[in-house]
Amino acid sequence: MFDFSSIAAGASLLMHWHLMVMLLLGLLFGIVTGAIPGFSTPLAISVMLPLTFPMPPLVAIVFLTAIYAGGNFGASISSILLNIPGSPQAIMTGLDGFPMTCKGRAYEALGTSVGASATGNLVGSFFLILVMPLIVLFALKFGPPEMFLVGVLGITIIASLDKSFLKAMIAGMFGVLISTTGMSSTGAVRGTFGHFELMDGISIIPALIGLIGFSELFYMLQKAHVTESRMGTSDSTASAWAQMLRGVRNTYAYPVALMRSCGIGVLIGALPGAGATIASIVSYNEAKRASATPEEFGNGAPEGLISAESANNASEGGALALMLALGIPGGLATAVLIGALMLQGLIPGPRLFMEQPELVYGVMLAQFVTSVCLVGVGLLVSFWAAKIVQIPTSVLIPIVAIFSIAGTYAVHLLMFDVVLMAIFAALGILLRRFEYPLIAVVLGIVLGPILDAELLRTYQTFGGVNLWTFLHRPVSLVLLLLVAFSLATMAMRIVRDRRRARDRAATARTVGSNPKL
């Protein structure tokens, strides 16, 4: 199964100081740019792509994959500190990371994120080199029906993100409706109102920064600082490092949740087009479902932060396995990496393994080194990034707003995206006013294109869509059972919550009618 001579040759290629320097530089660049709202990981890789042309192939790919790993973690920094996800994959991170910051546990939250990210990356690397053939076979089982059901499973998760089932589903379906804007696969133009910029649909970056980021800045205007509790953000250097290291240790206090999330991340990362965002959504939901204290999720639960961060970083291993073995991108970042390989005269796929196995194993082994380095570089950047919380909001808000606008504009170099962001910001403020979960809207926008495109492909492939289309395929059947299980547990939770509410109301009436009790 393994060519140990090629593995040894790949390892020997890594024993050069200039390659390690490029790896560290890529990691640092990825973390810093990932923390800037709107400056997504694919954009960071694209910016550096021209610089890799004169580099040797292994150095170029290791440099870019280090940016990939750094960007996946870096996006969590702004999500934890400001509740503004740097990239879509950090959406779930802010659900528990930002409440921890508001409670004065910013350093601990950042340390937990570093530990979970590095572990997820390490597990993804382990799977990448040991069970890549199995991952590829698993991914090949997923056709349009299976990908459609993955989207449906994501939609069922939306309802568990808020105390109000109805409001969560309304917000999620509204996001799905927004995502249908643009030209469909059949050539139909929907909801563009004559704006050609919307032909490709609603870009996730303006929607994400507007809905969550700018609406959060609006509510920050009412506070002097991001967190009312200054403890954990203005402590001494020694205390700050102690809290971050405690956060790293906290990661391993939930071994079952950590391994489950890493496994989910690897498997979903290996699915074409799924990516880290869906991996973190599914992982967070499963962690909440299995937790002994699900009510703490969304209120600063380290377990929730660990599940989201470990999954989105572990998905990198699955995505790289799919890219190297078959030349199929698992997401936008790996699509850019395929371009980087082709720029070096390399075509990803089975022939690459046969012709240059030492290069492929060199790239794989470099991921282990990246995972280890991520701990040191991630903690160092996080230590200085946490100082942001000490800045008064009167200074912080304009700075973050400028970076957000610049990041939004940089995606397509269009002012239309900035205007779109402002519209979503107003929409976010309005939805917050009536207590609709913004995260459900964003997830609807993310999942909508998957549902739309894969349902159409299923219809075209099978000449129609009915229940039998999904029942006669083993993987589809398993996914249908997961959807049914998710809906059943959700219904049980709703019934249990209503029963508890009735019991509390009955107890209150009894106490009110009999003051002696």
GULOLO-712689 format. One record per residue (C-alpha): x, y, z; residue number from 1. Coordinates in Angstrom, 3 decimals. Layout:
N
NODE          X          Y          Z   resi
NODE          X          Y          Z    NUM
...
//
This chain:
517
NODE          X          Y          Z   resi
NODE      0.000      0.000      0.000      1
NODE      2.848      2.383      0.833      2
NODE      6.008      3.072     -1.110      3
NODE      8.406      3.571      1.811      4
NODE     11.299      4.556     -0.455      5
NODE      9.175      7.395     -1.887      6
NODE      8.126      8.437      1.621      7
NODE     11.787      8.551      2.678      8
NODE     12.667     10.530     -0.467      9
NODE      9.827     12.971      0.238     10
NODE     11.012     13.417      3.825     11
NODE     14.572     14.119      2.638     12
NODE     13.256     16.896      0.387     13
NODE     11.955     18.698      3.471     14
NODE     15.392     18.839      5.103     15
NODE     16.279     22.252      3.702     16
NODE     16.232     25.444      5.760     17
NODE     14.842     27.622      2.964     18
NODE     11.787     25.349      2.656     19
NODE     11.111     25.662      6.396     20
NODE     11.459     29.441      6.167     21
NODE      8.895     29.566      3.359     22
NODE      6.575     27.305      5.355     23
NODE      6.729     29.641      8.370     24
NODE      6.242     32.722      6.189     25
NODE      3.248     31.119      4.487     26
NODE      1.747     30.169      7.832     27
NODE      2.205     33.680      9.226     28
NODE      0.783     35.307      6.085     29
NODE     -2.199     32.949      6.127     30
NODE     -3.019     33.637      9.783     31
NODE     -2.738     37.422      9.474     32
NODE     -4.752     37.679      6.246     33
NODE     -7.279     35.117      7.505     34
NODE     -7.985     37.366     10.487     35
NODE     -8.873     40.288      8.191     36
NODE    -12.632     40.228      7.464     37
NODE    -13.216     39.529      3.777     38
NODE     -9.630     38.489      3.014     39
NODE    -10.525     34.830      2.518     40
NODE     -8.054     31.951      2.243     41
NODE     -8.550     31.483     -1.538     42
NODE     -7.847     35.199     -2.013     43
NODE     -4.693     34.991      0.127     44
NODE     -3.422     32.035     -1.932     45
NODE     -4.282     33.821     -5.179     46
NODE     -2.329     36.924     -4.117     47
NODE      0.810     34.862     -3.499     48
NODE      0.388     32.593     -6.536     49
NODE      2.448     34.698     -9.007     50
NODE      5.372     34.803     -6.557     51
NODE      5.653     31.000     -6.570     52
NODE      6.375     30.717    -10.312     53
NODE     10.199     30.898     -9.962     54
NODE     10.205     28.612     -6.888     55
NODE     10.956     24.866     -7.019     56
NODE      7.670     22.871     -7.169     57
NODE      7.828     21.471     -3.626     58
NODE      8.705     24.846     -2.065     59
NODE      5.864     26.540     -3.961     60
NODE      3.223     23.980     -2.961     61
NODE      4.377     23.818      0.680     62
NODE      4.309     27.628      0.873     63
NODE      0.748     27.785     -0.506     64
NODE     -0.572     24.904      1.619     65
NODE      0.893     26.662      4.684     66
NODE     -1.150     29.739      3.733     67
NODE     -4.159     27.427      3.436     68
NODE     -3.610     26.036      6.943     69
NODE     -2.892     29.458      8.436     70
NODE     -5.958     31.012      6.815     71
NODE     -8.250     28.314      8.206     72
NODE     -7.104     29.176     11.734     73
NODE     -6.672     32.932     11.226     74
NODE    -10.327     33.383     10.318     75
NODE    -11.227     32.353     13.868     76
NODE     -9.311     35.241     15.466     77
NODE    -11.651     38.029     14.361     78
NODE    -14.634     35.723     14.911     79
NODE    -13.623     35.146     18.549     80
NODE    -12.573     38.702     19.368     81
NODE    -15.122     40.752     17.393     82
NODE    -17.786     38.274     16.258     83
NODE    -16.777     39.080     12.675     84
NODE    -15.748     35.865     10.873     85
NODE    -12.651     36.380      8.747     86
NODE    -13.967     33.755      6.297     87
NODE    -17.137     31.649      5.985     88
NODE    -15.526     28.607      7.659     89
NODE    -15.300     30.563     10.941     90
NODE    -19.044     31.253     11.136     91
NODE    -19.630     28.590     13.781     92
NODE    -16.508     29.550     15.750     93
NODE    -18.015     32.841     16.847     94
NODE    -21.080     31.178     18.375     95
NODE    -19.075     30.243     21.465     96
NODE    -15.784     32.072     20.905     97
NODE    -17.254     35.594     21.101     98
NODE    -19.319     34.897     24.261     99
NODE    -16.086     33.700     25.886    100
NODE    -14.473     37.025     24.935    101
NODE    -17.423     38.943     26.373    102
NODE    -16.907     37.045     29.644    103
NODE    -13.254     38.116     29.786    104
NODE    -11.874     34.799     28.497    105
NODE    -10.453     36.010     25.179    106
NODE     -6.975     34.553     25.702    107
NODE     -8.419     31.217     26.770    108
NODE    -10.726     31.134     23.735    109
NODE     -7.829     31.897     21.383    110
NODE     -5.695     29.198     23.018    111
NODE     -8.532     26.687     22.639    112
NODE     -8.856     27.647     18.984    113
NODE     -5.114     27.162     18.409    114
NODE     -5.163     23.729     20.078    115
NODE     -8.254     22.576     18.170    116
NODE     -6.971     23.932     14.849    117
NODE     -3.530     22.328     15.199    118
NODE     -5.045     19.001     16.260    119
NODE     -7.547     19.064     13.406    120
NODE     -4.772     19.855     10.960    121
NODE     -2.622     17.060     12.376    122
NODE     -5.415     14.475     12.190    123
NODE     -6.217     15.622      8.650    124
NODE     -2.545     15.154      7.724    125
NODE     -2.549     11.688      9.267    126
NODE     -5.567     10.677      7.207    127
NODE     -4.069     12.324      4.146    128
NODE     -1.041     10.050      4.093    129
NODE     -2.462      6.842      5.610    130
NODE     -6.002      6.400      4.349    131
NODE     -6.108      8.604      1.252    132
NODE     -7.195      5.725     -1.031    133
NODE    -10.185      5.052      1.250    134
NODE    -11.063      8.750      1.366    135
NODE    -11.008      8.934     -2.424    136
NODE    -13.209      5.831     -2.750    137
NODE    -15.616      7.365     -0.231    138
NODE    -15.759     10.646     -2.150    139
NODE    -16.450      8.847     -5.447    140
NODE    -19.629      7.376     -3.916    141
NODE    -21.112     10.879     -3.714    142
NODE    -23.119     11.864     -6.753    143
NODE    -25.724     14.649     -7.124    144
NODE    -28.354     12.891     -4.915    145
NODE    -25.876     12.482     -2.061    146
NODE    -24.649     16.066     -2.281    147
NODE    -28.251     17.300     -2.289    148
NODE    -28.924     15.337      0.905    149
NODE    -25.788     16.803      2.486    150
NODE    -27.359     20.222      1.871    151
NODE    -30.684     19.037      3.319    152
NODE    -28.871     17.762      6.411    153
NODE    -27.312     21.203      6.775    154
NODE    -30.744     22.833      6.541    155
NODE    -32.080     20.647      9.371    156
NODE    -29.166     21.829     11.495    157
NODE    -30.209     25.461     11.055    158
NODE    -33.295     24.906     13.190    159
NODE    -31.176     23.919     16.200    160
NODE    -29.266     27.218     16.205    161
NODE    -31.878     29.257     18.045    162
NODE    -34.306     28.832     20.905    163
NODE    -37.177     29.615     18.539    164
NODE    -37.562     26.833     15.965    165
NODE    -39.888     28.973     13.836    166
NODE    -37.601     32.007     13.720    167
NODE    -34.560     29.873     12.911    168
NODE    -36.335     28.148     10.001    169
NODE    -37.730     31.431      8.657    170
NODE    -34.249     32.972      8.759    171
NODE    -32.676     29.890      7.157    172
NODE    -35.244     29.693      4.352    173
NODE    -34.830     33.419      3.752    174
NODE    -31.107     32.798      3.279    175
NODE    -31.821     29.963      0.834    176
NODE    -34.185     32.268     -1.088    177
NODE    -31.487     34.959     -1.321    178
NODE    -29.008     32.377     -2.588    179
NODE    -31.160     31.642     -5.661    180
NODE    -30.303     35.077     -7.070    181
NODE    -28.411     34.975    -10.374    182
NODE    -28.269     32.672    -13.370    183
NODE    -29.265     29.071    -12.786    184
NODE    -27.679     26.025    -14.422    185
NODE    -30.494     26.060    -16.986    186
NODE    -29.752     29.654    -18.011    187
NODE    -32.703     31.228    -16.176    188
NODE    -31.959     34.645    -14.635    189
NODE    -33.481     35.158    -11.194    190
NODE    -33.740     38.188     -8.951    191
NODE    -30.952     40.321    -10.451    192
NODE    -33.173     43.370    -11.084    193
NODE    -31.007     44.239    -14.071    194
NODE    -27.705     44.234    -12.159    195
NODE    -25.177     42.163    -14.100    196
NODE    -23.000     41.951    -10.959    197
NODE    -25.593     39.549     -9.520    198
NODE    -25.477     37.120    -12.448    199
NODE    -23.128     34.836    -10.502    200
NODE    -25.310     35.056     -7.411    201
NODE    -24.871     36.720     -4.029    202
NODE    -21.222     36.692     -3.014    203
NODE    -20.820     35.181      0.439    204
NODE    -18.209     37.723      1.618    205
NODE    -20.401     40.898      1.381    206
NODE    -23.307     38.966      2.900    207
NODE    -21.196     37.573      5.737    208
NODE    -19.456     40.835      6.635    209
NODE    -22.633     42.888      6.287    210
NODE    -25.020     40.596      8.180    211
NODE    -22.744     39.570     11.024    212
NODE    -19.814     42.007     10.970    213
NODE    -21.294     45.460     10.398    214
NODE    -24.430     44.734     12.394    215
NODE    -22.148     43.741     15.304    216
NODE    -20.211     47.014     14.921    217
NODE    -23.512     48.915     15.105    218
NODE    -24.328     47.355     18.484    219
NODE    -20.742     47.890     19.671    220
NODE    -21.401     51.647     19.470    221
NODE    -23.368     51.301     22.695    222
NODE    -20.321     49.980     24.605    223
NODE    -17.038     51.622     25.579    224
NODE    -15.140     48.363     24.969    225
NODE    -15.858     45.083     23.220    226
NODE    -16.104     43.316     26.569    227
NODE    -17.413     44.831     29.771    228
NODE    -15.243     42.439     31.789    229
NODE    -11.639     43.546     31.238    230
NODE    -10.308     40.484     33.047    231
NODE     -8.521     38.141     30.676    232
NODE     -7.727     40.891     28.166    233
NODE     -5.647     43.384     30.159    234
NODE     -3.693     40.992     32.355    235
NODE      0.079     40.739     32.531    236
NODE      2.036     38.985     29.816    237
NODE      2.662     35.952     32.014    238
NODE     -1.011     35.701     32.941    239
NODE     -2.088     36.059     29.300    240
NODE      0.216     33.244     28.184    241
NODE     -0.969     31.086     31.093    242
NODE     -4.575     31.560     29.988    243
NODE     -3.756     30.726     26.369    244
NODE     -1.916     27.582     27.395    245
NODE     -4.865     26.641     29.588    246
NODE     -7.044     27.035     26.519    247
NODE     -4.755     24.683     24.575    248
NODE     -5.045     22.112     27.379    249
NODE     -8.840     22.539     27.398    250
NODE     -8.873     21.183     23.852    251
NODE     -7.914     17.745     25.131    252
NODE    -10.468     17.786     27.939    253
NODE    -13.047     16.697     25.334    254
NODE    -11.269     13.827     23.531    255
NODE    -14.413     12.169     22.155    256
NODE    -15.819     15.421     20.750    257
NODE    -12.394     16.329     19.357    258
NODE    -11.888     13.039     17.490    259
NODE    -15.484     12.967     16.257    260
NODE    -15.158     16.489     14.885    261
NODE    -11.835     15.712     13.205    262
NODE    -13.361     12.640     11.560    263
NODE    -16.336     14.631     10.301    264
NODE    -13.988     17.304      8.985    265
NODE    -11.844     14.842      7.026    266
NODE    -14.832     13.065      5.476    267
NODE    -16.715     16.222      4.480    268
NODE    -13.498     17.874      3.282    269
NODE    -13.121     14.998      0.813    270
NODE    -16.493     15.781     -0.780    271
NODE    -16.259     17.923     -3.944    272
NODE    -17.579     21.416     -3.283    273
NODE    -18.495     20.802      0.373    274
NODE    -15.575     22.518      2.108    275
NODE    -14.699     23.603      5.627    276
NODE    -17.873     25.618      6.237    277
NODE    -20.199     22.638      5.959    278
NODE    -17.728     20.518      7.947    279
NODE    -17.867     22.959     10.862    280
NODE    -21.687     23.221     10.671    281
NODE    -22.236     19.460     10.799    282
NODE    -19.561     18.968     13.462    283
NODE    -20.978     21.697     15.725    284
NODE    -24.448     20.212     15.500    285
NODE    -23.253     16.696     16.270    286
NODE    -21.221     17.962     19.236    287
NODE    -24.258     19.785     20.599    288
NODE    -26.461     16.732     20.082    289
NODE    -24.030     14.437     21.904    290
NODE    -23.070     16.859     24.692    291
NODE    -24.193     16.343     28.280    292
NODE    -24.760     20.124     28.523    293
NODE    -26.208     21.231     25.147    294
NODE    -27.783     24.305     26.749    295
NODE    -24.302     25.815     27.183    296
NODE    -23.646     25.846     23.442    297
NODE    -23.882     29.394     22.129    298
NODE    -23.079     30.840     25.568    299
NODE    -19.319     30.300     25.611    300
NODE    -18.951     26.511     25.672    301
NODE    -15.353     25.447     24.909    302
NODE    -16.726     22.179     23.498    303
NODE    -18.612     24.110     20.810    304
NODE    -15.529     26.109     19.877    305
NODE    -13.427     22.928     19.709    306
NODE    -15.929     21.106     17.506    307
NODE    -16.115     23.920     14.962    308
NODE    -12.383     24.675     14.757    309
NODE    -11.104     21.101     14.697    310
NODE    -13.546     20.147     11.925    311
NODE    -12.819     23.068      9.591    312
NODE     -9.066     22.508      9.916    313
NODE     -9.300     18.712      9.568    314
NODE    -11.254     19.213      6.349    315
NODE     -7.999     20.451      4.808    316
NODE     -6.631     16.880      4.831    317
NODE     -9.677     15.495      3.028    318
NODE     -9.666     18.314      0.477    319
NODE     -5.947     17.874     -0.264    320
NODE     -6.418     14.099     -0.619    321
NODE     -9.144     14.626     -3.202    322
NODE     -7.065     17.232     -5.031    323
NODE     -3.844     15.205     -5.177    324
NODE     -5.438     11.844     -5.967    325
NODE     -8.074     12.868     -8.510    326
NODE     -7.428     16.521     -9.359    327
NODE    -10.878     17.435     -8.019    328
NODE    -11.103     20.573     -5.845    329
NODE    -12.822     20.159     -2.498    330
NODE    -13.405     23.924     -2.353    331
NODE    -12.209     27.283     -3.671    332
NODE     -8.841     27.099     -1.900    333
NODE     -7.945     23.714     -3.399    334
NODE     -9.131     24.938     -6.801    335
NODE     -6.483     27.670     -6.590    336
NODE     -3.920     25.089     -5.435    337
NODE     -4.663     23.019     -8.547    338
NODE     -3.819     26.127    -10.562    339
NODE     -0.548     26.424     -8.607    340
NODE      0.376     22.830     -9.460    341
NODE     -0.399     23.388    -13.121    342
NODE      1.687     26.556    -13.043    343
NODE      4.596     24.328    -12.034    344
NODE      3.877     21.953    -14.912    345
NODE      2.264     19.333    -12.651    346
NODE     -1.157     17.798    -13.279    347
NODE     -2.791     16.508    -10.055    348
NODE     -4.201     13.007    -10.296    349
NODE     -3.066      9.364    -10.412    350
NODE     -0.257     10.100    -12.903    351
NODE      1.312     12.547    -10.473    352
NODE      1.666      9.694     -7.960    353
NODE      3.261      7.460    -10.555    354
NODE      5.630     10.051    -12.019    355
NODE      6.658     12.073     -8.933    356
NODE      5.727     10.118     -5.783    357
NODE      8.491     11.760     -3.718    358
NODE      7.006     15.215     -4.419    359
NODE      3.515     14.103     -3.394    360
NODE      4.774     12.503     -0.175    361
NODE      6.879     15.602      0.477    362
NODE      3.724     17.749      0.318    363
NODE      1.899     15.303      2.603    364
NODE      4.660     15.146      5.198    365
NODE      4.957     18.944      5.165    366
NODE      1.422     19.077      6.589    367
NODE      2.646     17.422      9.797    368
NODE      5.348     20.093     10.156    369
NODE      2.768     22.796      9.456    370
NODE      0.495     21.435     12.207    371
NODE      3.294     21.624     14.780    372
NODE      4.378     25.105     13.685    373
NODE      0.765     26.283     13.811    374
NODE      0.799     25.999     17.609    375
NODE      3.763     28.365     18.032    376
NODE      2.879     30.870     15.299    377
NODE     -0.829     30.763     16.168    378
NODE     -0.229     31.496     19.863    379
NODE      2.178     34.311     19.041    380
NODE     -0.230     36.048     16.638    381
NODE     -3.169     35.435     18.994    382
NODE     -1.319     37.026     21.920    383
NODE     -0.943     40.303     20.039    384
NODE     -4.335     40.094     18.340    385
NODE     -6.095     39.864     21.725    386
NODE     -4.870     43.386     22.485    387
NODE     -7.583     44.569     20.079    388
NODE    -10.174     44.024     22.799    389
NODE     -8.482     46.693     24.953    390
NODE     -8.944     49.378     22.278    391
NODE    -11.948     51.664     22.927    392
NODE    -14.781     51.056     20.479    393
NODE    -14.627     54.710     19.383    394
NODE    -11.224     53.907     17.843    395
NODE    -11.737     50.230     17.050    396
NODE    -14.986     50.489     15.084    397
NODE    -13.675     52.863     12.350    398
NODE    -10.503     50.746     11.914    399
NODE    -12.437     47.473     11.627    400
NODE    -14.963     49.119      9.286    401
NODE    -12.184     50.259      6.940    402
NODE    -10.594     46.801      6.884    403
NODE    -14.010     45.206      6.277    404
NODE    -14.778     47.534      3.374    405
NODE    -11.319     46.964      1.888    406
NODE    -11.665     43.181      2.264    407
NODE    -15.095     43.216      0.639    408
NODE    -13.863     45.342     -2.282    409
NODE    -10.765     43.169     -2.788    410
NODE    -12.764     40.026     -3.636    411
NODE    -13.976     41.216     -7.051    412
NODE    -12.631     44.802     -7.121    413
NODE    -16.204     46.090     -7.381    414
NODE    -17.837     48.908     -5.398    415
NODE    -21.100     47.054     -5.976    416
NODE    -19.951     44.514     -3.376    417
NODE    -19.457     47.311     -0.842    418
NODE    -22.995     48.603     -1.530    419
NODE    -24.293     45.038     -1.197    420
NODE    -22.495     44.737      2.130    421
NODE    -24.177     47.927      3.363    422
NODE    -27.599     46.545      2.376    423
NODE    -26.915     43.323      4.260    424
NODE    -25.684     45.363      7.249    425
NODE    -29.035     47.180      7.404    426
NODE    -30.821     43.849      7.033    427
NODE    -28.704     42.395      9.850    428
NODE    -29.573     45.253     12.203    429
NODE    -33.271     44.774     11.414    430
NODE    -33.147     41.002     11.961    431
NODE    -31.292     41.453     15.260    432
NODE    -33.942     43.936     16.336    433
NODE    -36.630     41.246     15.987    434
NODE    -34.327     38.481     17.362    435
NODE    -33.926     36.411     14.217    436
NODE    -30.666     34.383     14.199    437
NODE    -28.292     35.904     11.650    438
NODE    -26.219     32.739     11.532    439
NODE    -29.231     30.897     10.076    440
NODE    -29.484     33.409      7.221    441
NODE    -25.780     33.054      6.410    442
NODE    -25.966     29.254      6.474    443
NODE    -28.985     29.412      4.161    444
NODE    -26.928     31.486      1.716    445
NODE    -24.065     28.962      1.932    446
NODE    -26.250     25.863      1.537    447
NODE    -28.704     27.259     -1.023    448
NODE    -26.454     26.923     -4.112    449
NODE    -25.666     23.302     -3.174    450
NODE    -29.366     22.439     -2.876    451
NODE    -30.229     24.259     -6.099    452
NODE    -27.434     22.869     -8.276    453
NODE    -27.454     19.279     -6.979    454
NODE    -31.245     18.930     -7.186    455
NODE    -31.114     20.029    -10.822    456
NODE    -28.256     17.607    -11.561    457
NODE    -30.201     14.810     -9.870    458
NODE    -33.232     15.589    -12.041    459
NODE    -31.125     15.650    -15.213    460
NODE    -29.252     12.449    -14.314    461
NODE    -32.251     10.304    -13.354    462
NODE    -34.934     11.925    -15.510    463
NODE    -36.875     13.033    -12.479    464
NODE    -36.732     13.165     -8.686    465
NODE    -38.712     10.969     -6.313    466
NODE    -38.112      9.081     -3.088    467
NODE    -36.858      5.990     -4.935    468
NODE    -34.068      8.115     -6.460    469
NODE    -32.538      8.307     -2.985    470
NODE    -33.625      4.977     -1.506    471
NODE    -31.914      2.709     -4.042    472
NODE    -28.463      4.240     -3.449    473
NODE    -26.735      3.035     -0.235    474
NODE    -25.013      6.315      0.658    475
NODE    -28.196      8.295     -0.053    476
NODE    -30.148      5.919      2.182    477
NODE    -27.698      6.468      5.042    478
NODE    -27.947     10.234      4.591    479
NODE    -31.767     10.025      4.542    480
NODE    -31.658      8.149      7.842    481
NODE    -29.380     10.862      9.273    482
NODE    -31.821     13.554      8.138    483
NODE    -34.727     11.617      9.706    484
NODE    -32.746     11.171     12.945    485
NODE    -31.899     14.887     12.998    486
NODE    -35.567     15.843     12.534    487
NODE    -36.681     13.336     15.184    488
NODE    -34.239     14.615     17.820    489
NODE    -35.224     18.183     16.948    490
NODE    -38.909     17.354     17.429    491
NODE    -38.119     15.698     20.766    492
NODE    -36.215     18.788     21.883    493
NODE    -39.133     21.059     20.970    494
NODE    -41.616     18.853     22.855    495
NODE    -39.270     18.680     25.886    496
NODE    -38.778     22.466     25.931    497
NODE    -42.518     23.091     25.726    498
NODE    -43.162     20.609     28.559    499
NODE    -40.550     22.339     30.728    500
NODE    -42.102     25.721     29.955    501
NODE    -45.558     24.449     30.964    502
NODE    -44.140     22.971     34.176    503
NODE    -42.419     26.251     35.049    504
NODE    -45.612     28.184     34.348    505
NODE    -47.642     25.794     36.480    506
NODE    -45.127     26.082     39.335    507
NODE    -45.207     29.882     39.106    508
NODE    -49.029     29.884     39.268    509
NODE    -48.978     27.573     42.283    510
NODE    -46.472     29.756     44.129    511
NODE    -48.417     32.870     43.222    512
NODE    -51.691     31.480     44.524    513
NODE    -50.103     30.199     47.763    514
NODE    -47.505     32.702     49.135    515
NODE    -46.587     30.286     51.960    516
NODE    -44.903     27.910     49.479    517
//
